Amino acid sequence: MHSRVKLQQDAARETALILGAGFTARALIPHLIARGMHVIATTRSNAPDLAALGVPVLKFEGEVSGDLRRAAANADYILSSIGPDNGGDPVLTSGLLKDANPKWAGYLSATSVYGDRAGRFAFEDEPPTPLTARGRRRADAEIAWIETGLPVHVFRLAGIYGPGRSPFEKILKGEARAVIKPGHVVNRVHVDDIVRAVLASIDAPNPQRIYNLADDMPAPPQDVLDYAADLLGAARPPRVSPDDPNVSRMARTFYAETKRVDTSRAKRELGWSPQYADYKSGLKQVLQAENRARVGVTLTGYIDIPAEDLSGVQAALPEHIRATQDEQGCITFRVTQDADLETRFHVYERFESKAAFEAHQARTAGTRWAELTKNAVRYFNCSAFNSA
């Protein structure tokens, strides 16, 4: 039982048990390790990235193993990011915390518990009035956690984003859609700001307290998508209405509610303020981080074609795309005509190495595409990342 031995070896250190090592919890774990804590995490699948950090990973899908029960009983800190289902909160219904006695516990909830505020601010002391089933389940789970009698702190999170969870990939793939509902605004919160708030709470416990975590710039979703597209030099996503058949049923429920999230309590009591106070600074950081994680060469931007060359460029484009996608080392190659400005073409290229990118440039130098676009004005951002 490798996991049991590992738990025993670290018994002398403070232990943090992370229930549900998802996007936010994974961002928190390295900070807990840096504080000298022994961290144990649960997942529903293998997590080699956590194992590489020396984090024992225990499976949890509603059934509690002996190792997991011991981990909960011995944990100094417990944080759950596991969402409730129709049967309630899986952590609580499983009886996992029956013998737990942590000095601090946290539950990651969501601002969906507030329901619709018609664009007004939502405050922690207001009674939740959720409209959606997931919002009602969250509100019920909050109460259940507080009623455990453990030193629980509830964090109501706005829409979470960060490196690896951003609009950039969908925009570049042409899959993003801007759903337009007049007057609809939402807050977001960068994952790093959630981590900072949780750490601040650990340092200044106030059990049974609820904290809103969000940025300081509630904004329409299309503004965020447009800004992300502009950072990439890509086409802005097409506009659709909430009742468009391509908008999922779950997405429609999102547009049934609009609120602004007040974070005065977290600022006042935790000494916290969002490092990324608006989506613009946050998206810039995300793009930089995602670029650093990429391998090879990425080129984004657009070209403006003289009107007299437009028909020839349009005719030659399909063959140019096909030939490039067939090149060895080409990962992605997309050229799309702007929906509003017909002489503008947005470009997104990824090659697995600098050599592959240079070979592409050499091949296209003498092609008909090069001849047809010799008078084009190019606006490109080209970056090399971890190239072999």
WOBEL-V843681 format. One record per helix or strand. SS is the DSSP state (@ for helix, = for strand). FROM is the first residue (numbers start at 1). TO is the last residue. If there is no record, write none. Layout:
ss	from	to
SS	FROM	TO
SS	FROM	TO
//
This chain:
ss	from	to
@	2	9
=	15	19
@	23	34
=	38	43
@	48	52
=	56	59
@	66	74
=	77	80
=	85	85
=	88	88
@	90	93
=	104	110
@	111	114
=	121	122
@	133	146
=	152	157
=	159	162
=	165	165
@	168	173
=	177	180
=	186	186
=	188	190
@	191	203
=	209	213
=	219	219
@	221	232
=	238	241
@	249	254
=	260	261
@	264	270
@	279	293
=	296	304
@	307	325
=	330	337
=	344	351
@	354	364
@	368	372
=	377	385
//
